[in-house]
Amino acid sequence: MKLCRTSPFSSIALLLQSPQPHNPNPPLPFISPNLSLRSTSQLHGRLTKLGISNLPPHCNQLISLYSKHCLTSYAHKLFNEITDPDIISFSSLISCYSKNQLHRNAFITFRAMRARGVSFNEFTVPTLIKSCTNSKNILMGAQIHAMAIISSLDQDVFVTNALITMYASFGLLNLSKKLFDDISHKRNIVSWNGLLTGYARNEKYEEALNLFTRMVMEGIEPNEFGFSCVVNSCTELGHLKTGQEIHGFLTRLGYNSDPFTVNSLLDMYAKLGELTKAEIIFKNVDCLDVISWNAFIAGCVLHGQDSRALQLLKDMRLYGIIPNFYTFSSILKACANIGELDLGKQIHGYFIKADPGLDPYVGSGLVDMYAKTGFLVDSVQAFNAMQEKDLFTWNALISGFSHNKKHIDTLNYFSKMRKDGFSINRTTLSAFLKSTASLEAKIEIKEVHALIIKLGFLSDPHVVNGLIDSYGKCDCLADAGRIFYENPLDDVITFTSMISSFSQGGQGEEAIKLFLKMLREKLEPDSFVLSSLLNACASLSLYEQGKQMHAFVIKMRFLRDEFTGNALVNMYSKCGNIEEANLAFNNLQEKGVVSWSAMISGLAQHGQGKKALDLFKNMVKRGVKPNNVTMTSVLYACSHTGLVKEGKEYFDSMKERFGIERTQEHYACMVDLLGRAGKLKEAMELITKMPLEPNSSVWGALLGAARVHGNTELGIRAADKLFTLEPDKSGTHVILANIFASSGKWYDVACTRRLMREKGVKKEPAVSWIELRNEVHKFIVGDRSHVRSKEIYAKLEELGVEMEKLGYKPDLEADLHDVGRREKEVLLSHHSERLVVAFGLISTPDGVTIRVKKNIRVCKDCHVALKYISKIVKREIVIRDINRFHHFRDGNCSCNDYW
């Protein structure tokens, strides 16, 4: 093959032809640095034949060529053949080792160079500094820097640029900045890029943008590395507008076709959700590589376009681009998100065949995919198959356990992760805190709280919010409040966590106060805050404040939001206005199982059992699958309206029809249903046949039925069980005493009360309250502490006279005190619900509904009295007791006296 004059191999061809005239030190002609290994070997052989391969000029070039082909042993052998290696020889070998990541060898060669008395120059030092950077050897780097200063090389721009990069890689940005400033008169584009990269790699993205602006202002034209760095900074900061401006700038300078810059732009638009712009770049640039495809695929997965990501994988292979580990990592996430488990398993199988020890990126993706799709056994197997596990792998598994409610496993693997010496981040802590909250594991929460303080995570909003939520769900509101107030983040989510904790902990008033504080601090509430507040109003029956929250919901345009809509249904139901609850339900655009369950539960609590069952049938007809809560509401509806046949049918068929396993709550509802209907023997048989150990709800339902039907024997049996399960609960002692009292067994009543005193169990006093003009007024039996007490008792006297005219006679059996008839009549007439109703009547205009809440069951006599009062005053009176709502209208109650 004849070589043309311009061929880079022409000089080699001439050298390899016939022997040349003798020259003791012939000059080596120009050699292309891109010689193939074969050509390099041929050249080496020819030089050896000529006896000149050990001469420094020839050796130095051969060392560089062998370095390019990663043959460091050949380079080392060549170097040893040099009789008197000079600065270039040593520098060439040091460069060879540095480029091939043999940094220790580079340092050893440098020491040998110094030992021989060979000086170093501005080319040797940057190479050594690069080795220090790549080997993370800051001590050696500092020593070489000191040598450079002694040799006056520290003012050389090449040396300084290397030092800027080195110190930045170790996070010592102040030193990098000082070096950068010290060469202001001679710095070049590499200097700017070195500091830019340092800021970006150390997550100082704002500083990177400011430096880039300064660079442009000083008239320095950025290159592809600078543009790539600053675009990545815009991505991390979420500064889309700035990124677009830089896009326009680099396009004017002609860098819009550079691979580095294109990939950075593609990554920015994809990660920031501008997938249309990302696609324009993707389709109109010819320099796309696997990094480009990965950026676009990752962006699609990040923003929920998982099917599109899978299609891109197919297109990628059609274009001849081979996917790598990063590609499959994103694809596995897409498979997890849309349930494409088959494709995920194919990828898993491919990697098992290729390499049984899973790559960390793919391994983490597989762990995550199996965990998210509920295949936790496969997730653990993929985890165990990984030879090298990192933080992301552990997080994928721990988060998977937490997501699938395997909270004990979450705690166990978190402990194992810590024992294996792995660090943790906000993702780890968020999953752990979620599980501790679900388990109400107070000890573990306090332990991880100490760890959070030690590791400095109390400045992270995600961790603080998780900690507040965990303490709140464990009913440690003091701890939750202390974290909230000691770590003021002025963040909507943090306020939401604390408001939710107050709401769930029964401190609705504190939740509302915190909401007002939030508004004062100019923080705009979201749908989650409003949902929590509506639930707080519901728990306290704060109807007026609930209506104000409803107005706020309308103002903030959250009316059609599912979370807020469900909370509105719940609030109006629990505040006694089932009509408004129904309107809120009908206004929901999308009704999920929570929406239907809330409305069914509301109707059931308000005594509209048949409507509740009709709504349930409509729900099933529309294809909405019920859950445990729905079925509890359905059985509750049957129980409180005496629909025994229907209740039995739903209870017996729930597993077959809907795949729902019976829980303690379902059994408690059935015991209550049978007990209310007087089928006590059947209720007891159901308990004895339960596949679960009956809990306090089940025995409590039986005790309530025994009280209603005066069955002392069954009452004693249920109470004995409850004394074991809930020894400190006063309600069991009180109901048992009432059962004895209704049977005239006053000795047993006295024994029960003495037992309470011995155990230190205090009876919870009956309290009734009403909300008027954003103020809550509470009353107990015989209460005379209210400022309008005289008016209240005068109103009760007036009502008493009218009631007697209509035929009312006190039910003295409803009072279980061992006192005379007249005293019983007085005690009954001064019950807390009557006091609060009288107060409501004298405090509101005619026709306004009176809404009252009571913390225990309404007594039989008050139930009768309130029917008379509603007829006399021609008003609706709504009483919410511990079991249900009673709507008294025109002398009737919505419960139809079945309660």
N, C-alpha and C positions, 0 to 999 in steps of 0.2 A: 504494500500500500504506500503510495507516494504522498508525502506530507507537504502541504503548501507552506510558504514562508511565514504566513501569519499564524500557523498552528502553534498553540502553546507547547506542543511536544517537539517542535522542530529542533530546538537546541539539544534535547536529549537524544534525538535520532542521530544528530551529528556526532555526539559524544560516544554513542554506542556503535558507530561505524568502525572503520579501520583504525588501527593504533595511531595515536597522535605523535608528533615529534616530541622528544623528551623535554620535559620542563619540570624541575624539582618541586615547584609549587604552582601548578597551573590554575588559573582563575576558573571558578565554577560559573558556567553561563547561567542566564536567567532561567529559573525553574518555576513553573506555575505551582502555587500552593494547593491546587486542586488535583494533583496527581493521584491516580488510582494506586491501590496497594501493589498491584502487579508492576506498574511502571516504577514505583518507589523501590521495589526489590531489585528490578533490573538495573536501576541507576546505582544502587548500593553495590551490587555485584561488579559493575563496570569500574566503579571507583576503587573497590578492593583490588581488582585485577591490576589497576594502574598503580596500586600501592599508595594511594593518597586519601583513603577513606578516613584515616585517623587525623588528618589535618583539620584544625579548628573550623575554618570557614565551611569546609565540606560537611564535617560532622554536625555543625550547628543546624544546617539546613535539613540534613537527614533526620536529626532529632525532632525537628518541627514537623516533618512529614510523618514520621512514625507516631508522633503524638496525636496527629489528626485521625489516625487509624486505631487509636487506643492501644498501641503496642508499646507500652511503657517499658517493658523488660528489654526490648530491642534498643530503645532510646538510652536506657541505663547502660547497656553493654557498650554501645557506641561511645558514650561519654567516658567510660572507663578506659577506652582505647586511646583517648587523647593524652598525649604526653604532658602537655602543659595547658590545661584548660584555662580560658580567660573569662572575663566578665560576661561575654556573650554566651559562652558555652554553659556556664552555670545558670545564667538567666533562662536559656533555652530549656534546660532540664527542669528547672523550677516551674517554668510555664507549662511544660509537659505534664508534670505531676498535678499541678493546680487544675488544669483543664480536665484531667481525668479523675478528679475528686480524691487524689492521694495526697491529702494535705499534710499528713505527718511526714511523708517522704520529702515534700517540698521544704518543710521546716528543717529536716535533717540535712538536706542539701545546702540550705542557706547557712547552717552552722559550719558545715565543711568548707563552704566558700569563705566564711569569715576566718576560719582557722588557717586557711592557706594564705590569708592576707590579701585576697582578691576583694577589691572594693565593689560596692553595688551602686546602681544608678537609678534614674527616674523611671526605668522600665522594670527593674527588678522589684522595687518597693511596691508599686501598685499590684503586681501579681501576688506578692506575699500577703498584702492586705486583703485581697480578694479571697485567698485561702483562709485567712483568719475569719472573714465574714461567713464563708460557707461552712466552716468547721465549728462555728460558734465559739471561737477561742479568743475571748476579749483580752485575756492577759497577754498572749503573744502579740495581739494587735497593738496594745498599748506600748509594748517593748519596741516594736518596729517603728511606731510613731515617734518614740523617743530617739531612736537611731536616726530617723529621717531629719528630726530637728537638729541633732548634733552635726549631721552631714549637710545641713542647709538645703535639704531637699523638700522641706515642708512648704516652701513657697512655690514649688512646681505644681502647676495646675493639674497634671495627671495624678500626682501623689495626693493632693488635696481632695480631688474628686473621689478617689478610692476611699479616703478616710471619711468623707462625708457619708458615703454609702455604708461603710462599716459601722460607724457609730449609730446611724439611724436604724440599722438592722438590730442593734442591741437596745433600741428604745432610748438611746442617749441623744435626744433631739437637740438639747441645748448645746452640746458639743458640736453636732453637725451644723447647727445654725451659726455658731461662732466661727467655725472654719470657713463656712460659706461667706460670711461677712468680711473675714480677713483677706479674701482674695477678690474683693470687689473690682479691682482694676484689671484683673486678668481672667475672671471666670468665664466659662463658655457654656454652651447649651447642655453639656454633660453635667456641669455643676448644678444648674437649675433642675435638671431631671433627677439628679441624685437626691436633692432635698425634697422635691415634690414627691418622689417615690417613698421617701422616709416618712413624710407626713401621712401619706395614704396608708402605708402598711401598719402604721401605729394608730390608725383610726382617727387621725387629726384632720378630718376632711375639710373643715372650715379653713384651717390654716393652709391646706393644699390649694383651696380655691383662691384665698387671698394672695398666696405666693404666685399663682398663675397670673392673676390680675396685675400684680407688680411687674412680673416678667414681661408681659405684653406692653405695659405702660413705659417700660424702659427700652422698648424697641427691639426686644429679643423675639425672634420668630420661633414659635414652638415647632417641634417636630412630632413624628408619630408617637414617640414614647411619652412626651409631655401631654399630648392630646388624650392618649389612652388613659393616662393617670388621672387627669382632671375630670374626664367623663365618668370614670369609675367612682370618683369622689362624689359627683352629682348623684350617681345611682344610690350610693350608701346613705346620702343625706335626704334622698327623695326630692331633690331640687330639679324638677322636670323643666321648668322654665329656663333656668340657667343652662341646663344641659342642651336645650334646644338652641340657645344663643351660641353656645360653643360649637354645636353642629353646623350652624350657619357660617361661623368664622373659619372652621377647618375646611369647609367646602370651598370657600373663596380661595383658600391657599392650596387647594388641590389634594387634600389628604382624605377625601371621601371614598377613595378606592384602595387605601392602604389597609392591609389585613388587620393590623393591630387596632387601628382606629375604628374600622368597620365593626369588628367584634365587640369593642367597648360600647359603641352606639347601639348595636343590636341588643346587647345585654341590658343597657340602660332602659331602652323603650320597653323591652319585654318584662323586666322586673317591676317597672313603674306602671304597668297596666296598659301602656299604649301599644297594644298588639298590632293594630292596623299600621302604625308607623314602622314598627319592627318588621312587619311583613313586606312593606315597600322596600326597605333596605335589603331584606333577605332575597327578594325576587329580582332586584335591579343591580346586584353586585356580582362580579364574576369570580372574586377571590375568596369565596366561601370555603371554609374547611370544617373539620369536625367540631372545632370550638364554636363556630357560628351556629351550626345545627344544634349543639348542646344548649347554647344561650336561648335560642328561640323555643326549643322544647321545654326547657326549665321554666321559661316565662309563661307558657301555655298551662303548665301544671300548676304553677303558683297562683294563677288567676282563674282556675276552675275549668279550663278548656282541655280536659284530659283526653277526650276522644280525638281532638285535633292533634295532640301530642303523639298519640299512637299512630295517626295517619302520617305524621312527619317522620316517624321511625321507618315506615314503609317506603316513603319517598326518598329518605336518606340512602337506603340500600339500593334503590333504583339508580341513584346518581353515582353509585360506586363509592360512597363514603362509608367507611367501616366504623360502626359504633364503638365507643370505648366504655370504660367503667362509669364515667360521669353520665353518659347517655342512658345506660341501663339503670343507674340510680334514679334518675328523673322518671323514666318509664315505669319503674316499679311503684313509685309514688302515685302515678296516674292509675296503674292497675288497682292499687289499694283504694283510691278515691271512688272509682266507678265499678269496683267489684269484678274486674277482669282477672280473676284468679287463675284461669287456665293459661293465659299469656305469661303471667308472673311465674307459674310453675315451669313453663317451657324455658324461660330465662334461667331459672334456678337449675334445671336439668342441664342446660348448656354449660353453665359454669362448673357444675359438679364434674362433668366429663373433662372440661378444659383444665380445671385446677381444683381439687377437693378443698384446699384451704382458701376460703372465700376472701376476695378483695374487700377492704373495709367499706368502700362506698357501696358496692353491690350487696355485701352482707348486711349493712345497715338498712338498705332498701328492702331486702327480703324480710328481715326482722320486723320492720315497720309494716310492710304489706300484710304479712300473716297476722300480725297483732291487730291491725285495723279491721281486718275481715273476720276476726274472732277465732282464728286458728292458732291459738296460743301454744299448743304443743309443737306445731311446725315452727312457730316463731322461736321457741326455745331451742329447737334442734338447729335452726339456721344460726342462732347465736352461738351455740356450743361448737359449731363447725368452723367458726372463724378463728384463725390462728392469732390474729392481731385485732383486738377490740379497742375501740376508741370511745370518747365521750358520747358521740352521736349514736353509736350502737347501743350503749347502755341506756341512753335516753329513749331510744325507740322501744326497747323492751319494757322498761319501767313505765313509760307512758301508755304502752299497750295494755299492761296489766291494770293500770288505773282506769283507762277508758272502758275496759271490759268488766270493771267492778270486781276485779280480783285483788282487793286491797291488801290482804295479808301478803300476797306474793310481791306486791309493790314494795312493802316495807322490808321484806326479806331480801329482795334483790338490791334495794338501796343500801342495806347494811353490808351486803357482799361487795358491792361496788366500792364502798368506802374502805373495807378491809383490803381490797386488792390495790388500793392506792390511787384510784382514779379521782380526778377533780370533779366538781359538780358545777352546774350553771343554773340559770333561772328555769330552764325547761325541766331539769331534774327536780328542783325544789317545788315547782308548780304541780308536777304529777304526785310527788310525795305528800304535799299539803292537801291535795284533793282527796287522797286516800285516807289520810289521818282524819280529815273532816268527816268523811263518810263513816269511818269506824268510831268516831268520837273518841279517838285515842289521845287523851289529854297528856299523858306522860311523854309519848313520842313527839307531840307538838311542842312541848316545852323543851325537849332535847334538841329538836331541829331549830327551834327559835335561838337557842344558845349558839348553835353552829352557824346560823345566819348572821348573828352579830359578829362572831369570830371571823368569818370570811368576808365581812363587809357588804352583805347583800341588802342591808336595810335601806339603801338608797335606790334600790330597784323597785319601781312601782308594781311590777308583776308579782314579785316575791312578797312585798308588803300587803298587797291585796289578798294573796293566797293565805297569808298568816292571819289577817283580820277575819277572813271567811272561815278559816279552820277554828279559831278561837270562838267565833260566833256560833258555829254549829255545835260546838262542845259546851255551849251555854257559859262560856268564860267571857262574858261581855266586858268585865273590868279590864281583862288583859287585852281584848280587842280594842277597847277605847283608848287604853294607854298607848298602844302601837300607833293608832290613828293620830292622836294628839301630839305624840312625841316625834313623829315623822311626817310633818305637814308637807304633802306633795302637791296640794292644790290641783288634784287630778279628778276628773269625773268618775273614773272607775274606782278610785279609792273611796270617794264619798258613797258610791253605789254599794261597795262591799260593807261599809260601816252601817249604812241605812238598812241594808238587807239583814245584817246581823241583829240590829235593834228590832226590826220587824219580826224576824223569825223567833227572837227571844222574848216576844210578848211586850216589848217596850216601844209600842207604837208612838207614844208621845215624844220619846227621845228621837225616834226616826224623823218625825215631822219637824222637830226643832233643828235637827241637822240639815234637813232639806232647806229650811229657811236660811240657815247659815250659808249653805251652798249658793243660794240665789244672791245673797248679799256679796259674795265673793265673785259675782259675775260669771259663774260657771253654768253652762247650759245643760240642763238635765237631758238624759237620753231615755229611751223607752224602758230600759231596765230599772232606772231610778224610779220612774213613775209607777212601774209595775210593783216594785217593793213598797212604795208608799200606799198604793191602793190596797195591797195586802195588809199593811199595818192598820189602815182604816177599817178593813174588814175584821181583823182580829179583835179590835176594840169596839166594833159597831159604831164607828164615828161617821154617821151618815152625812152630816153637813160638810165635814171636811172631805169626805169621799167625793161629794158633788163638786167641791172646789177643785179637787184633783182632776175630776172629769173635765171641768172647764179648761184646766191647764193642758190636758191631753189634746183637747180640740184645738187650742191655741198653737200647740207645738206640732199639730198635724200628725199625731200618732194614733188617730182614731181607728185606722184600719190595720195597725200593727198587731200581729197575732199575740205577742206577749202582753201588750197593754190591753188588748181586747179581752183576753182571758181573765186578766186581773180585774177589769171592769165588771165582767159577769160575776166573778167571785165576790167582789166588794158589794155590789147591789144585792146579791143573794144573801150575804151574811149580815147586811144592814137592814134586811127586812123588806126590800122592794123588788119582788120577783118580776114585776112587769118591766121595770127598767133593765133588769138583768137580761130579760128576754130580748129587749130592744138592742142591747149591746151585743148579744149573741147574733142576732140577725144582721147586724151591721158589719160583722166580720167577713172580709173577702174570702179568706181561706180558713176553713174550720178543720183543725186537727183533732186528734183524739183528746187532747187536753181541753179544748173548747167544748166538745160534746160532753165530756165527763163533768166539767164544771157546771154546765147547764142542767144536766140530769141530776147531779147532786143538789143543786139549788132547788129544783122542783121537789125533790124528795124531802128536803129539810122543811119545805113550806107546806107539806102535807098534800102535795099534788102528785101522788104516787102514780096514778093512771096516766097523767100527762108525761111523767118521767119515763114510763115504760113505752109509751107511744114514740117519744123522742128517741129512745134507744133503738126501737125497731127501724125508725127512719135513718138513724146513723148506720146501722148494719146494711140497710138497703142501699145506701150511698157508697158502700164499699169501704167505710172507715172501720178498721179492725179495733175492737175494744181492748183495753188492757186491764190490769189488776184493779186499778182505781175505778174504772168504769163499772166493773162487775160489783165492786163493793157498794157503789152508789145505787146500782140496780137492786141489789138485795136489801139495801137500806130502805129504798122506796117501797118495796114489798112489805118490809117489816112494819113501817109506820103507817101503812094503810090497810093492813090485815090481809094482804094478797098472798095467802099461804101457798095455794096451789101454784101460782105463777113463780113464787120464790123458789119452791122446790124444783120446778122444771129448769129454771136458770142455773141453780146450784148444781143439779145433777148433770147438766149438759155442757157446762162451761169448758170442760177439758176437751170434749169431743168436737164441739162446734167452733170454739175459738182458740183452742190450744193453750188455755190458761190453767195453770196449776192452782189448786185451792190453797189459800193462805190462812193464817190465823184470823185475819180480818173477815174473810168470807165465812169462816166457821162461826165467828162471834155474831155476825149478822143473822145467820141461820138459827143460832141458839136464841137470839133476841126475837126473831120472827115467830118461832115455835112457842117461846115463853110468853110473849104478848097474847098469843092466841089461846093460851091455857094448856098447850100441849107440853107440859113440863116433863112427863115421862119420856116422850119422844126426844125432847131437847137433851135430856141426860143420856139417852142411848147414843145420840149423835156424838156427844163428847167422848164417851167411852170407846167409840169406834174410830176416833180421829187418828190418822197416821202420824200426826204431830203431837208433841207434848203440849196440852192446852196452856195458853198463857193467860195473863191477867184480864185481857179483853174478853176472852171466852167465859171465864169464871165470873167476871163482872156482869156480863149479860145474863147469866143464870141467876146471880144474886138479885139483880133488878127484877127479873121475872118472879122470883120467889117472894119479893116484897109486894109486888102488884097483886099476887094471888094468895098471899098470906100463908105460904108453905114454909113453916118454920124449919122442918127437917132439912129440906133442900137448901134453905138459906144458910143454915149452920154449916152444911157440907161445903158450899161455895165459899163462905167466909173463911173457913179453915184453910182452904187452898190459897186464898188471897192474903191471909196473914203471913204465909210463907213467902209468897211471891212479892208482895208489897207491904212489908211489916210497918212502914212508917206512914202509910196512907190513911188519913182519918175517915175517908168516905166509907170504907168497908165497915168500920166500927159503928158509924152513925146509922147506916142502913140496917145492920144487924140489930142494933138497939131499937130501931123503928119497927122492925118485924116483931120483936118481943113485945114492944109497947102496944102495937095494934092487936096483939093476942092477949093483952092484959097481964103479961108476965113481967111485972115490975121488978121482981127480984133479979131476973136475968138482965133487965135493962141496967140496973144498978151495978151488976157484976161487969157488964160490958164497959160501962163508963169508968169503973174503977180500973179495969184493965188498960184503958186508954191513959189514965193518969199514971199508972205504973210504968207504962212504956214511954211516957213523955209525948204521947201523940195528942196534938191539939186539934179540936174540931175547927174546920174552916168555916168562918161565919158566912151566913147568907148575905150577899150584897146585890143590890140592884142599882142601875145607873141610867142616866139619860143625858144626851148631849143637846145643849141649847146655846145657840149663838157662840159656837166654838169653845164652849166650856162644859166640862163633864161634872154632873152633880150625882154624888153617890149617897145611898141610904142603906142602913141596916135595920133590923126589926126594932120597932119602938124608938127610932132615931128622932131626937129633938134638937139636934145640933145645927140644923139649917137655919139661915136667917129668916126664912119665911115659914118657920115651923108652925106658928099659930094658924096661918092661913091654910096650910096643908091639912092640919088636923080638923079645922073647921069644914074644909071641903069633904073630908072623909065622913064626918058626922052627917053632913047634908046628903051625901051619896047613900049612906047607911039607911037613912029614913026612906029615901026613894026606893031603895032595893027591897026593903021590908014590905012596902006597898005592892011591889010586883011579885011578892011571894018568896023572897030569899030567906033561907034559914041556914045558919052556920052549920058546917059539917064538923062537929066537935071531934070526930075520930081523926081528923086531919092534924089536930094538935096532940102531940104525944107526950106532953108534960103531965105529971101526976099532980094536977091541981083541980080546983073546982070549976063548975060550968061557966060562971061569969068571967073568971080569969082566963079561961080558954077562949071565950068570945072576944075579949079585949086583945089577947095575943094574936089571934087570927086577923082581926081587923087592922092591926098595925104591922103586918108583914111588909117587908121592904118593897115588894113589887106594887103594893097598894099605895104606899107613901110616894113612890116615884111617879106613879100614874096621876095621883092627886096633884103633885107638883107640876107635872106636864100640863094638866088641864087648866091650872090657874096661871100658867106662864105663856100659853100660846093662844092664838085666836081660834074662834069656833071653826070647826071643820078640818083643822090640821091634824094629821095622823100623829099619834103618840107612839114613839119607838123606844122600847125599853130592853135592856139586857140584864139577865140574871145569871150568876155564876153557878147555881145549882138548879135542880128541877123545880118547876112551879108546883106548889102544893094543890091538892084537889079542891080545897075550899076557895083558894084564890082564883083558880081556874073558873069555878062557878060564878064567883063574885064579878070577875072581869067581863063575863058574858053579859051580866045584868048592867054593869057600868057602861059598856059599849052601846047598849040599847038606850040607856037613859040620856047619855051625852050626845048620841047620834054621831059618834066618831069611830074611826078604825083605831084599834089599839093593837100594836104588834109587840109581842114579847118573845125575845130570843133567850131560851134557857139553855142548859148544858146539852140538851138532846136535840132540840128542833125549834122551829118557829110556830107561834100561835097567832093567827090573825083573828081578832075578835071584831065581828061586825054584826050589828043589829041583833045582838043576843045569841049569836052562834060563834063557834070556833072552827077554823079550817081543819083542825085535826079530827073533827066529828067525834070528839070525846074518846078517840082511840089513841091513847098516848101512854 
